[in-house]
Amino acid sequence: MDKPGLNRRDFIKSSFKTIAIGTVALSALDITGLIARASDKFEETTSEKTINLSDYPDLQSAGGYAIVAKRVIVIRVSQSKFISLNLTCTHKHCEVEYDGESFECPCHGSQYDKNGKVTQGPAEHNLKSYKTQYNSDDNTLTIFM
Ligand code: FES
């Protein structure tokens, strides 16, 4: 003789097990997706840009500077030395302005020296800097952003 109460109980137990296993499996898939997306994001933000210095008259001599990409400045320090910085203020992300000697943020007054080091708050972190590589053979500069 069938006992409908036990069958229903077994069915409910089985359903909960299936839901639990499914939830764990979906969570694992979701984590894998998140990791893949984070990895893609990292690759998107790691790039390099090579510029021909002859295209930038302001970078022909030491002390010159030019914006070479969105919010990216290059300053020529000497014949073969360059500084590249992101112009995004580290306080609340306004774009800082360069006057040939230092950077100042128009939003709340943070200041940075030519190397991007904070000299006056409220910003607490230096400007993001990028490694550069000068190639004198073809007069190019590669910026690793
Ligand atoms: S955003 Fe630059 S000082 Fe606040």
Residues whose N, C-alpha, C, O or C-beta is under 5 A from the ligand:
A	BS01	FES	C89 H91 K92 H93 C94 C105 C107 H108 G109 S110 A123
